[in-house]
Amino acid sequence: MEIDNIRYRVAVPEDHEKVIEFALQALYDAKLPKFAQDVGDELIERIKSGEAGNVIIAEDLTAGNKIVGYLEIDSNRSKKGKAFYIGAIYVLPEYRRKHVGKNLFNTMLREKCKNNEQIRVEALTESEMRFWKRLGFRIHHYALFFNPNE
Ligand SMILES: CC(C)(COP(=O)(O)OP(=O)(O)OC[C@H]1O[C@@H](n2cnc3c(N)ncnc32)[C@H](O)[C@@H]1OP(=O)(O)O)[C@@H](O)C(=O)NCCC(=O)NCCS
């Protein structure tokens, strides 16, 4: 079900305080999202000095424009002109399954992918996997691990 009154846009440096506030909410999630792990100086630095357009935000216009969803492109892992790597996507729990994630992704496509760049992402859980597959992503490889002491 689609939700009304959500605005999707590219974040600008002036948004950094709002983003920090959002990231702090994400810290309460049972599974700590990657982007919120470095909520201190690193995150502020990335938002302030990062390449323009690397962060897309969703704001609830009926709740004081607070950020409810966030997508970040990892410029270190992206390949110029060839591929964008999504380093993080996070939607506040109470806003999930309302197409906020899908619209964040579509905004990124519209704003960033002007040259048909491929988009890459890693899924760490089954639900993330279902989300990305639903958007049309295909599996590239499987990653495995083995602990000799177990
Ligand atoms: C993954 C995540 C971003 C999805 O955001 P969302 O706004 O809830 O997703 P959408 O509503 O846009 O979902 C689009 C489609 O993906 C599928 N989907 C989304 N979440 C799903 C889930 N938990 N289980 C199964 N399918 C799911 C559905 O088919 C959905 O469409 P539908 O509701 O019309 O059937 C959100 O659940 C989240 O922030 N999770 C925690 C953080 C995380 O896992 N981040 C990924 C790390 S890179």
PDBQT file of the ligand as one rigid body, heavy atoms in Angstrom, charges set to zero:
ROOT
HETATM    1  C1  LIG A 201      14.444  -3.560   3.226  1.00  0.00    +0.000 C 
HETATM    2  C2  LIG A 201      13.668  -2.270   3.403  1.00  0.00    +0.000 C 
HETATM    3  C3  LIG A 201      14.531  -1.082   2.997  1.00  0.00    +0.000 C 
HETATM    4  C4  LIG A 201      12.402  -2.291   2.509  1.00  0.00    +0.000 C 
HETATM    5  O1  LIG A 201      11.745  -1.041   2.583  1.00  0.00    +0.000 OA
HETATM    6  P1  LIG A 201      10.149  -0.923   2.446  1.00  0.00    +0.000 P 
HETATM    7  O2  LIG A 201       9.804   0.500   2.316  1.00  0.00    +0.000 OA
HETATM    8  O3  LIG A 201       9.499  -1.676   3.559  1.00  0.00    +0.000 OA
HETATM    9  O4  LIG A 201       9.905  -1.715   1.094  1.00  0.00    +0.000 OA
HETATM   10  P2  LIG A 201       8.720  -1.482   0.022  1.00  0.00    +0.000 P 
HETATM   11  O5  LIG A 201       7.429  -1.253   0.723  1.00  0.00    +0.000 OA
HETATM   12  O6  LIG A 201       9.129  -0.443  -0.948  1.00  0.00    +0.000 OA
HETATM   13  O7  LIG A 201       8.723  -2.905  -0.674  1.00  0.00    +0.000 OA
HETATM   14  C5  LIG A 201       8.654  -3.125  -2.089  1.00  0.00    +0.000 C 
HETATM   15  C6  LIG A 201       8.385  -4.596  -2.324  1.00  0.00    +0.000 C 
HETATM   16  O8  LIG A 201       9.473  -5.385  -1.812  1.00  0.00    +0.000 OA
HETATM   17  C7  LIG A 201       8.958  -6.575  -1.185  1.00  0.00    +0.000 C 
HETATM   18  N1  LIG A 201       9.314  -6.568   0.254  1.00  0.00    +0.000 N 
HETATM   19  C8  LIG A 201       9.698  -5.512   1.014  1.00  0.00    +0.000 A 
HETATM   20  N2  LIG A 201       9.967  -5.895   2.280  1.00  0.00    +0.000 NA
HETATM   21  C9  LIG A 201       9.729  -7.221   2.328  1.00  0.00    +0.000 A 
HETATM   22  C10 LIG A 201       9.784  -8.203   3.370  1.00  0.00    +0.000 A 
HETATM   23  N3  LIG A 201      10.156  -7.880   4.619  1.00  0.00    +0.000 N 
HETATM   24  N4  LIG A 201       9.437  -9.478   3.064  1.00  0.00    +0.000 NA
HETATM   25  C11 LIG A 201       9.039  -9.808   1.814  1.00  0.00    +0.000 A 
HETATM   26  N5  LIG A 201       8.957  -8.927   0.780  1.00  0.00    +0.000 NA
HETATM   27  C12 LIG A 201       9.298  -7.652   1.032  1.00  0.00    +0.000 A 
HETATM   28  C13 LIG A 201       7.434  -6.544  -1.371  1.00  0.00    +0.000 C 
HETATM   29  O9  LIG A 201       7.119  -7.278  -2.526  1.00  0.00    +0.000 OA
HETATM   30  C14 LIG A 201       7.161  -5.085  -1.572  1.00  0.00    +0.000 C 
HETATM   31  O10 LIG A 201       6.031  -4.813  -2.374  1.00  0.00    +0.000 OA
HETATM   32  P3  LIG A 201       4.523  -5.085  -1.823  1.00  0.00    +0.000 P 
HETATM   33  O11 LIG A 201       4.496  -4.617  -0.392  1.00  0.00    +0.000 OA
HETATM   34  O12 LIG A 201       3.664  -4.300  -2.760  1.00  0.00    +0.000 OA
HETATM   35  O13 LIG A 201       4.318  -6.566  -1.922  1.00  0.00    +0.000 OA
HETATM   36  C15 LIG A 201      13.164  -2.092   4.863  1.00  0.00    +0.000 C 
HETATM   37  O14 LIG A 201      12.468  -3.252   5.236  1.00  0.00    +0.000 OA
HETATM   38  C16 LIG A 201      14.285  -1.864   5.855  1.00  0.00    +0.000 C 
HETATM   39  O15 LIG A 201      14.705  -0.732   6.086  1.00  0.00    +0.000 OA
HETATM   40  N6  LIG A 201      14.777  -2.931   6.468  1.00  0.00    +0.000 N 
HETATM   41  C17 LIG A 201      15.819  -2.857   7.495  1.00  0.00    +0.000 C 
HETATM   42  C18 LIG A 201      17.169  -2.447   6.993  1.00  0.00    +0.000 C 
HETATM   43  C19 LIG A 201      17.727  -3.310   5.947  1.00  0.00    +0.000 C 
HETATM   44  O16 LIG A 201      17.484  -4.502   5.979  1.00  0.00    +0.000 OA
HETATM   45  N7  LIG A 201      18.481  -2.683   5.052  1.00  0.00    +0.000 N 
HETATM   46  C20 LIG A 201      19.121  -3.337   3.954  1.00  0.00    +0.000 C 
HETATM   47  C21 LIG A 201      20.639  -3.236   4.138  1.00  0.00    +0.000 C 
HETATM   48  S1  LIG A 201      21.417  -2.823   2.642  1.00  0.00    +0.000 SA
ENDROOT
TORSDOF 0
